[in-house]
Every structure is written in C-alpha cells, then in structure tokens.
Amino acid sequence: MDKKELVLQEIEQVPDILLDEVLDFLRYLKTKITSERIEALITSESSLKKDWLLPEEDIAWQNL
C-alpha cells in the first residue's frame, strides 16, 4: 500500500467533526510547499544575478 492510500485510509476513519481541520491542514501544507519553492527561486535569482549581468553572458546568449 502506498502513502497516498494510507492517508486516504486514515481520512476515512476521521470523525466528520474533524474533517474541516484535516482539510485546512492539507491546504496549509500545499501552501507551505509553494511558499518554500518561491523563496528558493528568489534566493537563487539574487545569487545568480551577478553572473547573468556579465557581458560574457550577453555574448553567449545573443544567438538564441
């Protein structure tokens, strides 16, 4: 049984009164992952920007 099936199995056993909380938590996790990816991209951009702005980079990419 894979993890997704295990999670679904657990959700089936959650009392209805807790389903809103479970849903909120799952949405929180998705948002957290997205936020962390965006933060990593921004961090990467600032550290790589100094190399992207070199004249050698412009020459290397001018024929694309």
Backbone atoms as SQL, in Angstrom:
CREATE TABLE atoms (id INTEGER PRIMARY KEY, chain TEXT, resi INTEGER, resn TEXT, atom TEXT, x REAL, y REAL, z REAL);
INSERT INTO atoms VALUES
  (1, 'A', 1, 'MET', 'N', 0.848, -1.178, 0.000),
  (2, 'A', 1, 'MET', 'CA', 0.000, 0.000, 0.000),
  (3, 'A', 1, 'MET', 'C', 0.896, 1.244, 0.000),
  (4, 'A', 2, 'ASP', 'N', 0.627, 2.182, -0.925),
  (5, 'A', 2, 'ASP', 'CA', 1.463, 3.384, -0.972),
  (6, 'A', 2, 'ASP', 'C', 0.971, 4.428, 0.043),
  (7, 'A', 3, 'LYS', 'N', 1.725, 5.489, 0.179),
  (8, 'A', 3, 'LYS', 'CA', 1.434, 6.503, 1.203),
  (9, 'A', 3, 'LYS', 'C', 0.096, 7.190, 0.966),
  (10, 'A', 4, 'LYS', 'N', -0.212, 7.443, -0.279),
  (11, 'A', 4, 'LYS', 'CA', -1.478, 8.108, -0.577),
  (12, 'A', 4, 'LYS', 'C', -2.660, 7.245, -0.123),
  (13, 'A', 5, 'GLU', 'N', -2.554, 5.967, -0.352),
  (14, 'A', 5, 'GLU', 'CA', -3.609, 5.057, 0.085),
  (15, 'A', 5, 'GLU', 'C', -3.709, 5.019, 1.614),
  (16, 'A', 6, 'LEU', 'N', -2.562, 5.063, 2.282),
  (17, 'A', 6, 'LEU', 'CA', -2.568, 5.085, 3.744),
  (18, 'A', 6, 'LEU', 'C', -3.230, 6.352, 4.280),
  (19, 'A', 7, 'VAL', 'N', -2.911, 7.480, 3.656),
  (20, 'A', 7, 'VAL', 'CA', -3.519, 8.747, 4.076),
  (21, 'A', 7, 'VAL', 'C', -5.027, 8.689, 3.868),
  (22, 'A', 8, 'LEU', 'N', -5.450, 8.207, 2.712),
  (23, 'A', 8, 'LEU', 'CA', -6.884, 8.097, 2.433),
  (24, 'A', 8, 'LEU', 'C', -7.569, 7.161, 3.434),
  (25, 'A', 9, 'GLN', 'N', -6.894, 6.096, 3.770),
  (26, 'A', 9, 'GLN', 'CA', -7.435, 5.151, 4.749),
  (27, 'A', 9, 'GLN', 'C', -7.611, 5.828, 6.114),
  (28, 'A', 10, 'GLU', 'N', -6.625, 6.616, 6.494),
  (29, 'A', 10, 'GLU', 'CA', -6.718, 7.343, 7.762),
  (30, 'A', 10, 'GLU', 'C', -7.850, 8.367, 7.715),
  (31, 'A', 11, 'ILE', 'N', -7.978, 9.071, 6.610),
  (32, 'A', 11, 'ILE', 'CA', -9.035, 10.075, 6.477),
  (33, 'A', 11, 'ILE', 'C', -10.412, 9.424, 6.596),
  (34, 'A', 12, 'GLU', 'N', -10.555, 8.239, 6.057),
  (35, 'A', 12, 'GLU', 'CA', -11.828, 7.519, 6.151),
  (36, 'A', 12, 'GLU', 'C', -12.231, 7.270, 7.604),
  (37, 'A', 13, 'GLN', 'N', -11.252, 7.197, 8.485),
  (38, 'A', 13, 'GLN', 'CA', -11.522, 6.909, 9.887),
  (39, 'A', 13, 'GLN', 'C', -11.682, 8.159, 10.751),
  (40, 'A', 14, 'VAL', 'N', -11.447, 9.328, 10.170),
  (41, 'A', 14, 'VAL', 'CA', -11.553, 10.579, 10.926),
  (42, 'A', 14, 'VAL', 'C', -13.036, 10.917, 11.125),
  (43, 'A', 15, 'PRO', 'N', -13.417, 11.266, 12.329),
  (44, 'A', 15, 'PRO', 'CA', -14.811, 11.670, 12.548),
  (45, 'A', 15, 'PRO', 'C', -15.140, 12.927, 11.726),
  (46, 'A', 16, 'ASP', 'N', -16.363, 13.004, 11.258),
  (47, 'A', 16, 'ASP', 'CA', -16.785, 14.126, 10.412),
  (48, 'A', 16, 'ASP', 'C', -16.487, 15.483, 11.040),
  (49, 'A', 17, 'ILE', 'N', -16.577, 15.556, 12.339),
  (50, 'A', 17, 'ILE', 'CA', -16.359, 16.831, 13.022),
  (51, 'A', 17, 'ILE', 'C', -14.925, 17.353, 12.836),
  (52, 'A', 18, 'LEU', 'N', -13.978, 16.462, 12.517),
  (53, 'A', 18, 'LEU', 'CA', -12.577, 16.860, 12.335),
  (54, 'A', 18, 'LEU', 'C', -12.185, 17.068, 10.871),
  (55, 'A', 19, 'LEU', 'N', -13.073, 16.781, 9.957),
  (56, 'A', 19, 'LEU', 'CA', -12.719, 16.863, 8.535),
  (57, 'A', 19, 'LEU', 'C', -12.339, 18.270, 8.090),
  (58, 'A', 20, 'ASP', 'N', -12.984, 19.289, 8.635),
  (59, 'A', 20, 'ASP', 'CA', -12.614, 20.663, 8.297),
  (60, 'A', 20, 'ASP', 'C', -11.168, 20.956, 8.690),
  (61, 'A', 21, 'GLU', 'N', -10.777, 20.464, 9.861),
  (62, 'A', 21, 'GLU', 'CA', -9.398, 20.653, 10.312),
  (63, 'A', 21, 'GLU', 'C', -8.405, 19.908, 9.434),
  (64, 'A', 22, 'VAL', 'N', -8.752, 18.695, 9.059),
  (65, 'A', 22, 'VAL', 'CA', -7.889, 17.900, 8.177),
  (66, 'A', 22, 'VAL', 'C', -7.720, 18.624, 6.840),
  (67, 'A', 23, 'LEU', 'N', -8.809, 19.112, 6.293),
  (68, 'A', 23, 'LEU', 'CA', -8.763, 19.835, 5.026),
  (69, 'A', 23, 'LEU', 'C', -7.915, 21.095, 5.150),
  (70, 'A', 24, 'ASP', 'N', -8.104, 21.847, 6.214),
  (71, 'A', 24, 'ASP', 'CA', -7.296, 23.052, 6.443),
  (72, 'A', 24, 'ASP', 'C', -5.813, 22.713, 6.529),
  (73, 'A', 25, 'PHE', 'N', -5.484, 21.629, 7.213),
  (74, 'A', 25, 'PHE', 'CA', -4.082, 21.231, 7.354),
  (75, 'A', 25, 'PHE', 'C', -3.479, 20.842, 6.010),
  (76, 'A', 26, 'LEU', 'N', -4.212, 20.092, 5.213),
  (77, 'A', 26, 'LEU', 'CA', -3.711, 19.708, 3.892),
  (78, 'A', 26, 'LEU', 'C', -3.482, 20.939, 3.016),
  (79, 'A', 27, 'ARG', 'N', -4.402, 21.878, 3.067),
  (80, 'A', 27, 'ARG', 'CA', -4.232, 23.124, 2.291),
  (81, 'A', 27, 'ARG', 'C', -3.044, 23.936, 2.800),
  (82, 'A', 28, 'TYR', 'N', -2.853, 23.957, 4.115),
  (83, 'A', 28, 'TYR', 'CA', -1.696, 24.630, 4.688),
  (84, 'A', 28, 'TYR', 'C', -0.395, 24.024, 4.164),
  (85, 'A', 29, 'LEU', 'N', -0.321, 22.703, 4.141),
  (86, 'A', 29, 'LEU', 'CA', 0.888, 22.027, 3.660),
  (87, 'A', 29, 'LEU', 'C', 1.173, 22.368, 2.203),
  (88, 'A', 30, 'LYS', 'N', 0.129, 22.402, 1.375),
  (89, 'A', 30, 'LYS', 'CA', 0.317, 22.751, -0.037),
  (90, 'A', 30, 'LYS', 'C', 0.825, 24.189, -0.176),
  (91, 'A', 31, 'THR', 'N', 0.265, 25.092, 0.605),
  (92, 'A', 31, 'THR', 'CA', 0.684, 26.488, 0.562),
  (93, 'A', 31, 'THR', 'C', 2.125, 26.634, 1.042),
  (94, 'A', 32, 'LYS', 'N', 2.470, 25.905, 2.095),
  (95, 'A', 32, 'LYS', 'CA', 3.821, 25.960, 2.652),
  (96, 'A', 32, 'LYS', 'C', 4.847, 25.509, 1.617),
  (97, 'A', 33, 'ILE', 'N', 4.555, 24.428, 0.933),
  (98, 'A', 33, 'ILE', 'CA', 5.470, 23.916, -0.090),
  (99, 'A', 33, 'ILE', 'C', 5.658, 24.939, -1.198),
  (100, 'A', 34, 'THR', 'N', 4.563, 25.534, -1.653),
  (101, 'A', 34, 'THR', 'CA', 4.631, 26.539, -2.710),
  (102, 'A', 34, 'THR', 'C', 5.452, 27.736, -2.252),
  (103, 'A', 35, 'SER', 'N', 5.225, 28.195, -1.033),
  (104, 'A', 35, 'SER', 'CA', 5.958, 29.347, -0.495),
  (105, 'A', 35, 'SER', 'C', 7.450, 29.051, -0.401),
  (106, 'A', 36, 'GLU', 'N', 7.799, 27.853, 0.033),
  (107, 'A', 36, 'GLU', 'CA', 9.214, 27.486, 0.149),
  (108, 'A', 36, 'GLU', 'C', 9.885, 27.437, -1.217),
  (109, 'A', 37, 'ARG', 'N', 9.172, 26.961, -2.231),
  (110, 'A', 37, 'ARG', 'CA', 9.738, 26.921, -3.584),
  (111, 'A', 37, 'ARG', 'C', 9.955, 28.328, -4.128),
  (112, 'A', 38, 'ILE', 'N', 8.988, 29.204, -3.902),
  (113, 'A', 38, 'ILE', 'CA', 9.121, 30.584, -4.361),
  (114, 'A', 38, 'ILE', 'C', 10.303, 31.252, -3.668),
  (115, 'A', 39, 'GLU', 'N', 10.434, 31.036, -2.375),
  (116, 'A', 39, 'GLU', 'CA', 11.547, 31.613, -1.614),
  (117, 'A', 39, 'GLU', 'C', 12.887, 31.111, -2.147),
  (118, 'A', 40, 'ALA', 'N', 12.970, 29.831, -2.469),
  (119, 'A', 40, 'ALA', 'CA', 14.209, 29.270, -3.020),
  (120, 'A', 40, 'ALA', 'C', 14.538, 29.889, -4.375),
  (121, 'A', 41, 'LEU', 'N', 13.512, 30.092, -5.196),
  (122, 'A', 41, 'LEU', 'CA', 13.744, 30.719, -6.501),
  (123, 'A', 41, 'LEU', 'C', 14.261, 32.141, -6.350),
  (124, 'A', 42, 'ILE', 'N', 13.670, 32.884, -5.441),
  (125, 'A', 42, 'ILE', 'CA', 14.101, 34.269, -5.221),
  (126, 'A', 42, 'ILE', 'C', 15.532, 34.308, -4.714),
  (127, 'A', 43, 'THR', 'N', 15.866, 33.412, -3.792),
  (128, 'A', 43, 'THR', 'CA', 17.228, 33.347, -3.264),
  (129, 'A', 43, 'THR', 'C', 18.221, 32.998, -4.369),
  (130, 'A', 44, 'SER', 'N', 17.861, 32.042, -5.203),
  (131, 'A', 44, 'SER', 'CA', 18.734, 31.643, -6.307),
  (132, 'A', 44, 'SER', 'C', 18.940, 32.793, -7.278),
  (133, 'A', 45, 'GLU', 'N', 17.870, 33.495, -7.577),
  (134, 'A', 45, 'GLU', 'CA', 17.971, 34.594, -8.532),
  (135, 'A', 45, 'GLU', 'C', 18.946, 35.653, -8.049),
  (136, 'A', 46, 'SER', 'N', 18.848, 36.028, -6.786),
  (137, 'A', 46, 'SER', 'CA', 19.739, 37.077, -6.281),
  (138, 'A', 46, 'SER', 'C', 21.198, 36.636, -6.279),
  (139, 'A', 47, 'SER', 'N', 21.465, 35.357, -6.029),
  (140, 'A', 47, 'SER', 'CA', 22.854, 34.900, -6.012),
  (141, 'A', 47, 'SER', 'C', 23.407, 34.695, -7.425),
  (142, 'A', 48, 'LEU', 'N', 22.548, 34.391, -8.386),
  (143, 'A', 48, 'LEU', 'CA', 22.995, 34.161, -9.764),
  (144, 'A', 48, 'LEU', 'C', 22.973, 35.431, -10.610),
  (145, 'A', 49, 'LYS', 'N', 22.249, 36.437, -10.147),
  (146, 'A', 49, 'LYS', 'CA', 22.082, 37.657, -10.937),
  (147, 'A', 49, 'LYS', 'C', 23.421, 38.295, -11.307),
  (148, 'A', 50, 'LYS', 'N', 24.377, 38.251, -10.400),
  (149, 'A', 50, 'LYS', 'CA', 25.679, 38.878, -10.669),
  (150, 'A', 50, 'LYS', 'C', 26.362, 38.238, -11.885),
  (151, 'A', 51, 'ASP', 'N', 26.162, 36.914, -12.073),
  (152, 'A', 51, 'ASP', 'CA', 26.735, 36.244, -13.240),
  (153, 'A', 51, 'ASP', 'C', 25.918, 36.511, -14.501),
  (154, 'A', 52, 'TRP', 'N', 24.601, 36.606, -14.361),
  (155, 'A', 52, 'TRP', 'CA', 23.744, 36.847, -15.526),
  (156, 'A', 52, 'TRP', 'C', 24.000, 38.206, -16.155),
  (157, 'A', 53, 'LEU', 'N', 24.452, 39.156, -15.348),
  (158, 'A', 53, 'LEU', 'CA', 24.614, 40.519, -15.838),
  (159, 'A', 53, 'LEU', 'C', 25.986, 40.791, -16.454),
  (160, 'A', 54, 'LEU', 'N', 26.816, 39.788, -16.564),
  (161, 'A', 54, 'LEU', 'CA', 28.146, 39.957, -17.162),
  (162, 'A', 54, 'LEU', 'C', 28.044, 40.080, -18.685),
  (163, 'A', 55, 'PRO', 'N', 28.902, 40.870, -19.306),
  (164, 'A', 55, 'PRO', 'CA', 28.895, 40.995, -20.763),
  (165, 'A', 55, 'PRO', 'C', 29.126, 39.651, -21.462),
  (166, 'A', 56, 'GLU', 'N', 29.909, 38.770, -20.836),
  (167, 'A', 56, 'GLU', 'CA', 30.168, 37.454, -21.422),
  (168, 'A', 56, 'GLU', 'C', 28.869, 36.642, -21.562),
  (169, 'A', 57, 'GLU', 'N', 27.984, 36.809, -20.639),
  (170, 'A', 57, 'GLU', 'CA', 26.687, 36.118, -20.698),
  (171, 'A', 57, 'GLU', 'C', 25.861, 36.639, -21.872),
  (172, 'A', 58, 'ASP', 'N', 25.866, 37.938, -22.059),
  (173, 'A', 58, 'ASP', 'CA', 25.123, 38.511, -23.191),
  (174, 'A', 58, 'ASP', 'C', 25.647, 37.954, -24.514),
  (175, 'A', 59, 'ILE', 'N', 26.943, 37.870, -24.622),
  (176, 'A', 59, 'ILE', 'CA', 27.553, 37.341, -25.863),
  (177, 'A', 59, 'ILE', 'C', 27.190, 35.875, -26.055),
  (178, 'A', 60, 'ALA', 'N', 27.254, 35.107, -24.978),
  (179, 'A', 60, 'ALA', 'CA', 26.974, 33.668, -25.067),
  (180, 'A', 60, 'ALA', 'C', 25.533, 33.392, -25.489),
  (181, 'A', 61, 'TRP', 'N', 24.595, 34.242, -25.140),
  (182, 'A', 61, 'TRP', 'CA', 23.184, 34.002, -25.402),
  (183, 'A', 61, 'TRP', 'C', 22.612, 34.811, -26.573),
  (184, 'A', 62, 'GLN', 'N', 23.412, 35.615, -27.225),
  (185, 'A', 62, 'GLN', 'CA', 22.863, 36.527, -28.238),
  (186, 'A', 62, 'GLN', 'C', 22.295, 35.810, -29.477),
  (187, 'A', 63, 'ASN', 'N', 22.730, 34.600, -29.773),
  (188, 'A', 63, 'ASN', 'CA', 22.264, 33.914, -30.983),
  (189, 'A', 63, 'ASN', 'C', 21.058, 32.997, -30.742),
  (190, 'A', 64, 'LEU', 'N', 20.509, 33.032, -29.585),
  (191, 'A', 64, 'LEU', 'CA', 19.356, 32.160, -29.292),
  (192, 'A', 64, 'LEU', 'C', 18.053, 32.844, -29.568);
